[in-house]
């Protein structure tokens, strides 16, 4: 039976680019995969046909030869595609196919084919939670932190081998760092379990790090806290994370800032809010008092005569500095009026006298409200 055209097998045009070929192959391979069609001989045959077509068209040289000579380009000894026996050439091509198609789903970067060993691996990023006071956020400061991490071994320079000793090629993977195992129609490639992907074995491991190339250590670092930093801000310290494997670059350290609640001030962005209780007489007659501020000074708050509960006084420029800016927020003082308690006889007599003299002009809000209630009941 004559072979079908490879472009027809994959369902693409002759001028299809690599992305279109890969997309078509992936869709068809999933559809006719033997694991999805157990005991289906027709699906198995189509799966072989799909793989043969893609193996040819994905290779620039093979594709050029196929476009010129068709199937004849690989006949009479010139054939490099998969044969009926699924020998070593087919296993190699299948490994290449699955690396091309599924490599981005199986761990990211591809490694070179051939005895290159394992690639250098970047160290892990670290997180450090740092709690500061509102005063520290206001003024900014430098803090010392103690971070447990993995650092490169100085004795072996991160190689894991005892100084003065050598290495030898791993006999399990022959220096490739990877081993292959046939499983049905597929060849599965994984990291060598003996050398753990290095491709090389140490003659003697480093006595200080046990051959790991890294050791655990508490590192002391200085962290600059900028003025105006807010709760939940993240500070990144590049290359201060864990040391990489096999001489790879270190990860980063991320410091997450949290700000402790303050006993007087609540923060909203660059503005501060404070609730201050004042005496009823101060609210009625007017007056002034001082409040502490975060810049270690005191600010004067003037209370107008007749101040009502909940009124706010704005103190311009007494709030928080804006991060990386010259701007400064404001401080809002909310006045809570305190009702007198535990009155003496004289105080009570004076208040009773005041109550007899009270008019709608002295208490317009409450007087007007109760007049409305009275009219409602009389209606």
C-alpha positions as YAML, in Angstrom:
chain: A
units: angstrom
residues:
- id: 1
  name: UNK
  ca: [0.00, 0.00, 0.00]
- id: 2
  name: UNK
  ca: [1.42, 3.40, -1.04]
- id: 3
  name: UNK
  ca: [2.33, 5.79, 1.71]
- id: 4
  name: UNK
  ca: [0.22, 8.88, 2.21]
- id: 5
  name: UNK
  ca: [1.76, 12.28, 1.73]
- id: 6
  name: UNK
  ca: [3.29, 13.45, 5.04]
- id: 7
  name: UNK
  ca: [1.61, 16.85, 4.80]
- id: 8
  name: UNK
  ca: [-1.72, 15.10, 4.29]
- id: 9
  name: UNK
  ca: [-1.03, 12.86, 7.30]
- id: 10
  name: UNK
  ca: [-0.57, 15.90, 9.55]
- id: 11
  name: UNK
  ca: [-3.35, 17.86, 7.86]
- id: 12
  name: UNK
  ca: [-1.21, 20.91, 7.04]
- id: 13
  name: UNK
  ca: [-0.30, 22.80, 3.89]
- id: 14
  name: UNK
  ca: [3.06, 22.20, 2.23]
- id: 15
  name: UNK
  ca: [4.27, 25.66, 3.23]
- id: 16
  name: UNK
  ca: [3.28, 25.28, 6.92]
- id: 17
  name: UNK
  ca: [5.78, 26.72, 9.40]
- id: 18
  name: UNK
  ca: [7.29, 24.89, 12.38]
- id: 19
  name: UNK
  ca: [4.63, 26.13, 14.81]
- id: 20
  name: UNK
  ca: [1.81, 24.83, 12.60]
- id: 21
  name: UNK
  ca: [3.56, 21.46, 12.23]
- id: 22
  name: UNK
  ca: [4.06, 21.16, 15.97]
- id: 23
  name: UNK
  ca: [0.45, 22.11, 16.75]
- id: 24
  name: UNK
  ca: [-0.95, 19.63, 14.24]
- id: 25
  name: UNK
  ca: [1.33, 16.85, 15.46]
- id: 26
  name: UNK
  ca: [0.48, 17.42, 19.09]
- id: 27
  name: UNK
  ca: [-3.26, 17.30, 18.43]
- id: 28
  name: UNK
  ca: [-3.09, 14.12, 16.36]
- id: 29
  name: UNK
  ca: [-0.61, 12.38, 18.67]
- id: 30
  name: UNK
  ca: [-2.91, 12.95, 21.60]
- id: 31
  name: UNK
  ca: [-5.91, 11.69, 19.64]
- id: 32
  name: UNK
  ca: [-4.30, 8.44, 18.43]
- id: 33
  name: UNK
  ca: [-2.05, 7.72, 21.40]
- id: 34
  name: UNK
  ca: [-2.08, 3.93, 22.12]
- id: 35
  name: UNK
  ca: [-2.73, 4.56, 25.80]
- id: 36
  name: UNK
  ca: [-5.96, 6.31, 24.84]
- id: 37
  name: UNK
  ca: [-6.89, 3.58, 22.35]
- id: 38
  name: UNK
  ca: [-5.93, 0.25, 23.98]
- id: 39
  name: UNK
  ca: [-6.25, -2.70, 21.60]
- id: 40
  name: UNK
  ca: [-7.06, -0.45, 18.63]
- id: 41
  name: UNK
  ca: [-4.76, -1.54, 15.83]
- id: 42
  name: UNK
  ca: [-5.94, 1.22, 13.48]
- id: 43
  name: UNK
  ca: [-5.09, 3.95, 16.05]
- id: 44
  name: UNK
  ca: [-1.69, 2.34, 16.60]
- id: 45
  name: UNK
  ca: [-0.94, 2.39, 12.86]
- id: 46
  name: UNK
  ca: [-2.03, 6.02, 12.57]
- id: 47
  name: UNK
  ca: [0.12, 6.93, 15.55]
- id: 48
  name: UNK
  ca: [3.19, 5.41, 13.85]
- id: 49
  name: UNK
  ca: [2.32, 7.21, 10.61]
- id: 50
  name: UNK
  ca: [1.92, 10.57, 12.43]
- id: 51
  name: UNK
  ca: [5.26, 10.20, 14.19]
- id: 52
  name: UNK
  ca: [7.06, 9.26, 10.98]
- id: 53
  name: UNK
  ca: [5.60, 12.28, 9.19]
- id: 54
  name: UNK
  ca: [6.50, 14.74, 11.94]
- id: 55
  name: UNK
  ca: [9.98, 13.27, 12.43]
- id: 56
  name: UNK
  ca: [10.68, 13.96, 8.77]
- id: 57
  name: UNK
  ca: [9.07, 17.39, 8.38]
- id: 58
  name: UNK
  ca: [10.40, 18.89, 11.61]
- id: 59
  name: UNK
  ca: [13.99, 18.40, 10.39]
- id: 60
  name: UNK
  ca: [14.99, 21.06, 7.85]
- id: 61
  name: UNK
  ca: [17.27, 18.80, 5.81]
- id: 62
  name: UNK
  ca: [14.85, 15.87, 5.79]
- id: 63
  name: UNK
  ca: [11.99, 18.16, 4.84]
- id: 64
  name: UNK
  ca: [13.95, 19.67, 1.94]
- id: 65
  name: UNK
  ca: [14.78, 16.20, 0.63]
- id: 66
  name: UNK
  ca: [11.16, 15.07, 1.04]
- id: 67
  name: UNK
  ca: [9.79, 18.16, -0.73]
- id: 68
  name: UNK
  ca: [12.09, 17.40, -3.69]
- id: 69
  name: UNK
  ca: [11.98, 13.62, -3.96]
- id: 70
  name: UNK
  ca: [9.02, 12.55, -1.83]
- id: 71
  name: UNK
  ca: [9.21, 9.19, -0.06]
- id: 72
  name: UNK
  ca: [11.95, 8.06, -2.47]
- id: 73
  name: UNK
  ca: [14.40, 10.32, -0.62]
- id: 74
  name: UNK
  ca: [14.52, 7.81, 2.25]
- id: 75
  name: UNK
  ca: [14.37, 4.54, 0.37]
- id: 76
  name: UNK
  ca: [17.19, 2.23, -0.72]
- id: 77
  name: UNK
  ca: [19.29, 2.70, 2.38]
- id: 78
  name: UNK
  ca: [18.75, 6.41, 2.71]
- id: 79
  name: UNK
  ca: [15.89, 6.07, 5.13]
- id: 80
  name: UNK
  ca: [16.43, 7.56, 8.58]
- id: 81
  name: UNK
  ca: [12.91, 7.49, 9.78]
- id: 82
  name: UNK
  ca: [11.36, 4.91, 12.08]
- id: 83
  name: UNK
  ca: [11.34, 1.41, 10.74]
- id: 84
  name: UNK
  ca: [8.91, -1.41, 11.45]
- id: 85
  name: UNK
  ca: [11.09, -2.77, 14.24]
- id: 86
  name: UNK
  ca: [11.18, 0.48, 16.30]
- id: 87
  name: UNK
  ca: [14.97, 0.22, 16.69]
- id: 88
  name: UNK
  ca: [17.42, 2.63, 18.26]
- id: 89
  name: UNK
  ca: [17.01, 5.25, 15.50]
- id: 90
  name: UNK
  ca: [13.30, 5.44, 16.19]
- id: 91
  name: UNK
  ca: [13.88, 5.68, 19.94]
- id: 92
  name: UNK
  ca: [16.25, 8.58, 19.36]
- id: 93
  name: UNK
  ca: [13.86, 10.38, 17.05]
- id: 94
  name: UNK
  ca: [10.95, 9.86, 19.42]
- id: 95
  name: UNK
  ca: [13.00, 11.32, 22.26]
- id: 96
  name: UNK
  ca: [13.72, 14.35, 20.10]
- id: 97
  name: UNK
  ca: [10.07, 14.70, 19.16]
- id: 98
  name: UNK
  ca: [8.85, 14.65, 22.72]
- id: 99
  name: UNK
  ca: [11.57, 17.05, 23.81]
- id: 100
  name: UNK
  ca: [10.43, 19.44, 21.08]
- id: 101
  name: UNK
  ca: [6.72, 19.08, 21.76]
- id: 102
  name: UNK
  ca: [6.48, 18.65, 25.51]
- id: 103
  name: UNK
  ca: [9.75, 20.13, 26.74]
- id: 104
  name: UNK
  ca: [8.07, 23.33, 27.94]
- id: 105
  name: UNK
  ca: [5.65, 21.28, 30.05]
- id: 106
  name: UNK
  ca: [8.35, 19.08, 31.58]
- id: 107
  name: UNK
  ca: [10.56, 21.47, 33.43]
- id: 108
  name: UNK
  ca: [11.49, 24.37, 31.19]
- id: 109
  name: UNK
  ca: [14.97, 24.57, 29.70]
- id: 110
  name: UNK
  ca: [16.22, 21.88, 27.31]
- id: 111
  name: UNK
  ca: [19.62, 20.36, 27.81]
- id: 112
  name: UNK
  ca: [22.06, 19.68, 25.06]
- id: 113
  name: UNK
  ca: [22.17, 16.24, 23.50]
- id: 114
  name: UNK
  ca: [25.53, 14.60, 24.08]
- id: 115
  name: UNK
  ca: [27.73, 14.26, 27.13]
- id: 116
  name: UNK
  ca: [27.31, 17.76, 28.49]
- id: 117
  name: UNK
  ca: [26.15, 16.70, 31.94]
- id: 118
  name: UNK
  ca: [23.63, 18.63, 34.00]
- id: 119
  name: UNK
  ca: [23.18, 22.37, 33.66]
- id: 120
  name: UNK
  ca: [23.91, 24.79, 36.44]
- id: 121
  name: UNK
  ca: [20.78, 25.46, 38.48]
- id: 122
  name: UNK
  ca: [19.74, 28.75, 40.02]
- id: 123
  name: UNK
  ca: [19.30, 28.79, 43.78]
- id: 124
  name: UNK
  ca: [15.89, 29.10, 45.41]
- id: 125
  name: UNK
  ca: [14.37, 32.46, 46.30]
- id: 126
  name: UNK
  ca: [13.85, 33.12, 50.02]
- id: 127
  name: UNK
  ca: [11.19, 35.01, 51.98]
- id: 128
  name: UNK
  ca: [11.80, 36.95, 55.20]
- id: 129
  name: UNK
  ca: [8.99, 38.55, 57.22]
- id: 130
  name: UNK
  ca: [10.05, 41.81, 58.91]
- id: 131
  name: UNK
  ca: [7.84, 43.70, 61.35]
- id: 132
  name: UNK
  ca: [8.60, 47.36, 62.02]
- id: 133
  name: UNK
  ca: [6.97, 50.17, 64.00]
- id: 134
  name: UNK
  ca: [5.05, 53.09, 62.52]
- id: 135
  name: UNK
  ca: [7.83, 55.36, 63.75]
- id: 136
  name: UNK
  ca: [10.38, 53.31, 61.77]
- id: 137
  name: UNK
  ca: [8.20, 53.54, 58.69]
- id: 138
  name: UNK
  ca: [7.98, 57.32, 59.20]
- id: 139
  name: UNK
  ca: [11.70, 57.97, 59.64]
- id: 140
  name: UNK
  ca: [13.22, 55.07, 57.72]
- id: 141
  name: UNK
  ca: [16.16, 53.13, 59.07]
- id: 142
  name: UNK
  ca: [18.68, 50.38, 58.44]
- id: 143
  name: UNK
  ca: [17.96, 47.08, 60.17]
- id: 144
  name: UNK
  ca: [20.11, 44.00, 60.62]
- id: 145
  name: UNK
  ca: [18.43, 40.68, 59.87]
- id: 146
  name: UNK
  ca: [19.59, 37.11, 60.40]
- id: 147
  name: UNK
  ca: [18.64, 34.87, 57.45]
- id: 148
  name: UNK
  ca: [19.08, 31.06, 57.52]
- id: 149
  name: UNK
  ca: [20.10, 29.97, 54.02]
- id: 150
  name: UNK
  ca: [22.29, 27.69, 51.92]
- id: 151
  name: UNK
  ca: [25.62, 29.16, 50.85]
- id: 152
  name: UNK
  ca: [28.28, 27.80, 48.50]
- id: 153
  name: UNK
  ca: [30.92, 25.69, 50.20]
- id: 154
  name: UNK
  ca: [34.18, 27.65, 50.37]
- id: 155
  name: UNK
  ca: [36.27, 24.50, 50.77]
- id: 156
  name: UNK
  ca: [35.28, 22.93, 47.44]
- id: 157
  name: UNK
  ca: [34.07, 26.11, 45.68]
- id: 158
  name: UNK
  ca: [30.64, 24.56, 45.31]
- id: 159
  name: UNK
  ca: [31.84, 21.53, 43.33]
- id: 160
  name: UNK
  ca: [31.15, 19.03, 46.14]
- id: 161
  name: UNK
  ca: [34.49, 17.29, 45.56]
- id: 162
  name: UNK
  ca: [37.27, 17.12, 48.11]
- id: 163
  name: UNK
  ca: [40.06, 19.53, 47.13]
- id: 164
  name: UNK
  ca: [42.88, 17.77, 45.33]
- id: 165
  name: UNK
  ca: [40.70, 14.90, 44.14]
- id: 166
  name: UNK
  ca: [39.22, 14.40, 40.70]
- id: 167
  name: UNK
  ca: [36.04, 13.13, 39.13]
- id: 168
  name: UNK
  ca: [35.18, 10.26, 36.82]
- id: 169
  name: UNK
  ca: [32.45, 9.71, 34.25]
- id: 170
  name: UNK
  ca: [29.26, 8.20, 35.63]
- id: 171
  name: UNK
  ca: [29.04, 4.61, 34.40]
- id: 172
  name: UNK
  ca: [25.25, 4.59, 34.61]
- id: 173
  name: UNK
  ca: [24.68, 7.38, 32.08]
- id: 174
  name: UNK
  ca: [28.13, 7.55, 30.44]
- id: 175
  name: UNK
  ca: [28.43, 11.22, 31.32]
- id: 176
  name: UNK
  ca: [25.13, 12.33, 29.77]
- id: 177
  name: UNK
  ca: [23.46, 13.08, 33.10]
- id: 178
  name: UNK
  ca: [20.31, 11.43, 31.73]
- id: 179
  name: UNK
  ca: [19.14, 7.88, 31.20]
- id: 180
  name: UNK
  ca: [16.52, 6.53, 28.82]
- id: 181
  name: UNK
  ca: [14.01, 3.78, 29.34]
- id: 182
  name: UNK
  ca: [11.72, 2.28, 26.68]
- id: 183
  name: UNK
  ca: [8.07, 2.19, 27.66]
- id: 184
  name: UNK
  ca: [5.70, 0.91, 25.04]
- id: 185
  name: UNK
  ca: [6.02, 3.08, 21.98]
- id: 186
  name: UNK
  ca: [7.88, 5.81, 23.88]
- id: 187
  name: UNK
  ca: [11.36, 6.41, 25.15]
- id: 188
  name: UNK
  ca: [11.29, 8.25, 28.47]
- id: 189
  name: UNK
  ca: [14.32, 10.28, 29.47]
- id: 190
  name: UNK
  ca: [15.00, 11.19, 33.09]
- id: 191
  name: UNK
  ca: [17.78, 12.45, 35.30]
- id: 192
  name: UNK
  ca: [20.38, 9.82, 36.11]
- id: 193
  name: UNK
  ca: [19.63, 8.53, 39.63]
- id: 194
  name: UNK
  ca: [23.30, 7.70, 40.30]
- id: 195
  name: UNK
  ca: [25.01, 11.01, 39.50]
- id: 196
  name: UNK
  ca: [21.80, 13.08, 39.88]
- id: 197
  name: UNK
  ca: [22.27, 14.70, 36.50]
- id: 198
  name: UNK
  ca: [25.90, 15.75, 36.90]
- id: 199
  name: UNK
  ca: [27.30, 13.21, 34.45]
- id: 200
  name: UNK
  ca: [30.36, 13.00, 36.68]
- id: 201
  name: UNK
  ca: [31.02, 11.24, 39.97]
- id: 202
  name: UNK
  ca: [33.36, 12.57, 42.63]
- id: 203
  name: UNK
  ca: [36.32, 10.41, 43.62]
- id: 204
  name: UNK
  ca: [35.95, 11.75, 47.17]
- id: 205
  name: UNK
  ca: [33.23, 14.07, 48.48]
- id: 206
  name: UNK
  ca: [34.11, 17.30, 50.27]
- id: 207
  name: UNK
  ca: [34.31, 16.67, 54.01]
- id: 208
  name: UNK
  ca: [32.82, 20.08, 54.90]
- id: 209
  name: UNK
  ca: [29.64, 19.89, 52.80]
- id: 210
  name: UNK
  ca: [29.34, 16.11, 52.35]
- id: 211
  name: UNK
  ca: [29.55, 16.43, 48.57]
- id: 212
  name: UNK
  ca: [26.54, 18.72, 48.32]
- id: 213
  name: UNK
  ca: [28.53, 21.83, 47.32]
- id: 214
  name: UNK
  ca: [26.41, 23.90, 49.72]
- id: 215
  name: UNK
  ca: [26.12, 24.25, 53.47]
- id: 216
  name: UNK
  ca: [23.57, 25.82, 55.80]
- id: 217
  name: UNK
  ca: [24.49, 29.10, 57.39]
- id: 218
  name: UNK
  ca: [22.84, 32.06, 59.10]
- id: 219
  name: UNK
  ca: [23.71, 35.22, 57.20]
- id: 220
  name: UNK
  ca: [23.54, 38.71, 58.67]
- id: 221
  name: UNK
  ca: [22.31, 41.29, 56.19]
- id: 222
  name: UNK
  ca: [21.65, 45.03, 56.38]
- id: 223
  name: UNK
  ca: [18.31, 46.17, 54.97]
- id: 224
  name: UNK
  ca: [17.53, 49.82, 54.21]
- id: 225
  name: UNK
  ca: [13.93, 50.66, 55.14]
- id: 226
  name: UNK
  ca: [12.93, 53.76, 53.12]
- id: 227
  name: UNK
  ca: [10.81, 56.55, 54.58]
- id: 228
  name: UNK
  ca: [7.09, 56.11, 54.03]
- id: 229
  name: UNK
  ca: [7.16, 52.37, 53.36]
- id: 230
  name: UNK
  ca: [3.69, 50.83, 53.68]
- id: 231
  name: UNK
  ca: [2.38, 47.65, 55.22]
- id: 232
  name: UNK
  ca: [2.67, 44.71, 52.81]
- id: 233
  name: UNK
  ca: [5.50, 46.22, 50.76]
- id: 234
  name: UNK
  ca: [8.02, 43.74, 49.35]
- id: 235
  name: UNK
  ca: [11.74, 44.52, 49.19]
- id: 236
  name: UNK
  ca: [13.89, 42.45, 46.80]
- id: 237
  name: UNK
  ca: [17.55, 41.83, 47.54]
- id: 238
  name: UNK
  ca: [19.04, 40.38, 44.35]
- id: 239
  name: UNK
  ca: [21.38, 37.38, 44.67]
- id: 240
  name: UNK
  ca: [20.84, 37.09, 48.44]
- id: 241
  name: UNK
  ca: [18.82, 33.86, 48.26]
- id: 242
  name: UNK
  ca: [20.11, 30.30, 48.33]
- id: 243
  name: UNK
  ca: [23.33, 29.46, 46.51]
- id: 244
  name: UNK
  ca: [22.86, 27.73, 43.16]
- id: 245
  name: UNK
  ca: [23.68, 24.11, 42.42]
- id: 246
  name: UNK
  ca: [26.82, 23.17, 40.52]
- id: 247
  name: UNK
  ca: [28.02, 26.76, 40.48]
- id: 248
  name: UNK
  ca: [24.68, 28.17, 39.36]
- id: 249
  name: UNK
  ca: [23.63, 31.73, 40.27]
- id: 250
  name: UNK
  ca: [22.04, 32.41, 43.67]
- id: 251
  name: UNK
  ca: [18.36, 33.16, 44.11]
- id: 252
  name: UNK
  ca: [16.89, 36.39, 45.49]
- id: 253
  name: UNK
  ca: [15.73, 37.34, 48.98]
- id: 254
  name: UNK
  ca: [12.29, 38.93, 49.32]
- id: 255
  name: UNK
  ca: [11.56, 40.86, 52.52]
- id: 256
  name: UNK
  ca: [7.86, 41.35, 53.29]
- id: 257
  name: UNK
  ca: [7.20, 44.37, 55.52]
- id: 258
  name: UNK
  ca: [4.44, 44.47, 58.14]
- id: 259
  name: UNK
  ca: [3.80, 47.47, 60.40]
- id: 260
  name: UNK
  ca: [2.73, 47.03, 64.01]
- id: 261
  name: UNK
  ca: [-0.52, 48.77, 65.08]
- id: 262
  name: UNK
  ca: [0.12, 52.11, 66.80]
- id: 263
  name: UNK
  ca: [-1.51, 53.03, 70.09]
- id: 264
  name: UNK
  ca: [-2.55, 56.50, 68.89]
- id: 265
  name: UNK
  ca: [-2.42, 56.76, 65.10]
- id: 266
  name: UNK
  ca: [-4.18, 54.87, 62.33]
- id: 267
  name: UNK
  ca: [-2.72, 55.13, 58.84]
- id: 268
  name: UNK
  ca: [-4.45, 55.49, 55.50]
- id: 269
  name: UNK
  ca: [-1.87, 55.91, 52.76]
- id: 270
  name: UNK
  ca: [0.11, 59.03, 53.63]
- id: 271
  name: UNK
  ca: [-2.50, 60.41, 56.07]
- id: 272
  name: UNK
  ca: [-2.72, 59.72, 59.79]
- id: 273
  name: UNK
  ca: [-5.83, 59.70, 61.96]
- id: 274
  name: UNK
  ca: [-6.14, 60.08, 65.73]
- id: 275
  name: UNK
  ca: [-9.16, 60.16, 68.05]
- id: 276
  name: UNK
  ca: [-8.71, 62.55, 70.98]
- id: 277
  name: UNK
  ca: [-11.25, 62.93, 73.81]
- id: 278
  name: UNK
  ca: [-11.89, 66.48, 75.04]
- id: 279
  name: UNK
  ca: [-13.97, 67.84, 77.91]
- id: 280
  name: UNK
  ca: [-17.50, 69.07, 77.28]
- id: 281
  name: UNK
  ca: [-16.55, 72.49, 78.54]
- id: 282
  name: UNK
  ca: [-13.62, 72.71, 76.09]
- id: 283
  name: UNK
  ca: [-15.95, 71.81, 73.24]
- id: 284
  name: UNK
  ca: [-18.50, 74.41, 74.37]
- id: 285
  name: UNK
  ca: [-16.14, 77.27, 75.23]
- id: 286
  name: UNK
  ca: [-13.25, 76.50, 72.89]
- id: 287
  name: UNK
  ca: [-9.62, 75.92, 73.77]
- id: 288
  name: UNK
  ca: [-6.48, 74.21, 72.62]
- id: 289
  name: UNK
  ca: [-4.25, 71.25, 73.43]
- id: 290
  name: UNK
  ca: [-1.14, 69.53, 72.08]
- id: 291
  name: UNK
  ca: [-0.71, 66.12, 70.50]
- id: 292
  name: UNK
  ca: [2.53, 64.21, 69.89]
- id: 293
  name: UNK
  ca: [3.58, 63.61, 66.28]
- id: 294
  name: UNK
  ca: [5.79, 61.01, 64.64]
- id: 295
  name: UNK
  ca: [8.57, 63.52, 64.04]
- id: 296
  name: UNK
  ca: [9.14, 63.65, 67.84]
- id: 297
  name: UNK
  ca: [7.57, 67.11, 68.21]
- id: 298
  name: UNK
  ca: [4.19, 68.35, 69.42]
- id: 299
  name: UNK
  ca: [1.47, 69.95, 67.35]
- id: 300
  name: UNK
  ca: [-1.08, 72.42, 68.70]
- id: 301
  name: UNK
  ca: [-4.76, 71.64, 68.10]
- id: 302
  name: UNK
  ca: [-7.19, 74.55, 68.35]
- id: 303
  name: UNK
  ca: [-10.78, 73.73, 69.38]
- id: 304
  name: UNK
  ca: [-13.41, 76.17, 68.19]
- id: 305
  name: UNK
  ca: [-16.23, 77.13, 70.57]
- id: 306
  name: UNK
  ca: [-19.29, 74.97, 69.95]
- id: 307
  name: UNK
  ca: [-17.32, 72.03, 68.52]
- id: 308
  name: UNK
  ca: [-19.57, 69.01, 67.95]
- id: 309
  name: UNK
  ca: [-18.70, 65.32, 68.55]
- id: 310
  name: UNK
  ca: [-16.77, 63.71, 65.69]
- id: 311
  name: UNK
  ca: [-15.50, 66.93, 64.14]
- id: 312
  name: UNK
  ca: [-12.00, 66.74, 62.69]
- id: 313
  name: UNK
  ca: [-9.12, 69.15, 62.82]
- id: 314
  name: UNK
  ca: [-6.60, 68.92, 59.99]
- id: 315
  name: UNK
  ca: [-2.91, 69.39, 60.73]
- id: 316
  name: UNK
  ca: [-1.28, 69.89, 57.35]
- id: 317
  name: UNK
  ca: [2.04, 68.15, 56.71]
- id: 318
  name: UNK
  ca: [1.97, 66.15, 59.95]
- id: 319
  name: UNK
  ca: [1.23, 62.79, 58.33]
- id: 320
  name: UNK
  ca: [3.50, 60.18, 56.71]
- id: 321
  name: UNK
  ca: [6.11, 60.88, 54.05]
- id: 322
  name: UNK
  ca: [5.24, 59.55, 50.61]
- id: 323
  name: UNK
  ca: [7.60, 56.78, 49.50]
- id: 324
  name: UNK
  ca: [10.36, 58.09, 47.22]
- id: 325
  name: UNK
  ca: [8.78, 61.56, 47.14]
- id: 326
  name: UNK
  ca: [9.09, 64.89, 48.90]
- id: 327
  name: UNK
  ca: [5.34, 64.96, 49.59]
- id: 328
  name: UNK
  ca: [3.97, 64.49, 53.11]
- id: 329
  name: UNK
  ca: [0.47, 63.54, 54.21]
- id: 330
  name: UNK
  ca: [-1.72, 65.21, 56.85]
- id: 331
  name: UNK
  ca: [-2.80, 64.38, 60.38]
- id: 332
  name: UNK
  ca: [-6.54, 64.40, 61.09]
- id: 333
  name: UNK
  ca: [-7.56, 64.71, 64.74]
- id: 334
  name: UNK
  ca: [-11.11, 63.58, 65.46]
- id: 335
  name: UNK
  ca: [-12.59, 65.22, 68.56]
- id: 336
  name: UNK
  ca: [-14.60, 62.95, 70.84]
- id: 337
  name: UNK
  ca: [-16.51, 64.96, 73.44]
- id: 338
  name: UNK
  ca: [-16.65, 63.39, 76.88]
- id: 339
  name: UNK
  ca: [-19.78, 63.75, 79.02]
- id: 340
  name: UNK
  ca: [-18.97, 64.64, 82.67]
- id: 341
  name: UNK
  ca: [-19.34, 61.84, 85.23]
- id: 342
  name: UNK
  ca: [-19.36, 61.62, 89.05]
- id: 343
  name: UNK
  ca: [-20.55, 65.24, 89.43]
- id: 344
  name: UNK
  ca: [-20.20, 67.08, 92.74]
- id: 345
  name: UNK
  ca: [-23.26, 68.79, 94.23]
- id: 346
  name: UNK
  ca: [-22.02, 72.19, 93.07]
- id: 347
  name: UNK
  ca: [-21.36, 70.92, 89.53]
- id: 348
  name: UNK
  ca: [-24.81, 69.39, 89.34]
- id: 349
  name: UNK
  ca: [-26.44, 72.62, 90.54]
- id: 350
  name: UNK
  ca: [-24.57, 74.60, 87.92]
- id: 351
  name: UNK
  ca: [-25.56, 72.22, 85.15]
- id: 352
  name: UNK
  ca: [-29.19, 72.27, 86.28]
- id: 353
  name: UNK
  ca: [-29.09, 76.05, 86.19]
- id: 354
  name: UNK
  ca: [-27.58, 75.91, 82.70]
- id: 355
  name: UNK
  ca: [-30.34, 73.55, 81.60]
- id: 356
  name: UNK
  ca: [-33.01, 75.99, 82.77]
- id: 357
  name: UNK
  ca: [-31.37, 78.76, 80.79]
- id: 358
  name: UNK
  ca: [-30.85, 76.62, 77.68]
- id: 359
  name: UNK
  ca: [-32.59, 77.76, 74.49]
- id: 360
  name: UNK
  ca: [-32.84, 76.63, 70.91]
- id: 361
  name: UNK
  ca: [-29.97, 78.97, 70.10]
- id: 362
  name: UNK
  ca: [-27.61, 77.15, 72.49]
- id: 363
  name: UNK
  ca: [-28.67, 73.65, 71.30]
- id: 364
  name: UNK
  ca: [-30.19, 74.16, 67.85]
- id: 365
  name: UNK
  ca: [-29.86, 70.60, 66.62]
- id: 366
  name: UNK
  ca: [-31.46, 68.80, 69.55]
- id: 367
  name: UNK
  ca: [-34.05, 71.57, 70.08]
- id: 368
  name: UNK
  ca: [-35.18, 71.50, 66.48]
- id: 369
  name: UNK
  ca: [-35.25, 67.68, 66.46]
- id: 370
  name: UNK
  ca: [-37.54, 67.40, 69.48]
- id: 371
  name: UNK
  ca: [-39.84, 70.12, 68.10]
- id: 372
  name: UNK
  ca: [-40.30, 67.93, 65.01]
- id: 373
  name: UNK
  ca: [-41.10, 64.92, 67.18]
- id: 374
  name: UNK
  ca: [-43.66, 66.91, 69.11]
- id: 375
  name: UNK
  ca: [-45.43, 67.97, 65.92]
- id: 376
  name: UNK
  ca: [-45.46, 64.37, 64.69]
- id: 377
  name: UNK
  ca: [-47.17, 63.15, 67.85]
- id: 378
  name: UNK
  ca: [-49.72, 66.00, 67.73]
- id: 379
  name: UNK
  ca: [-50.63, 65.30, 64.11]
...
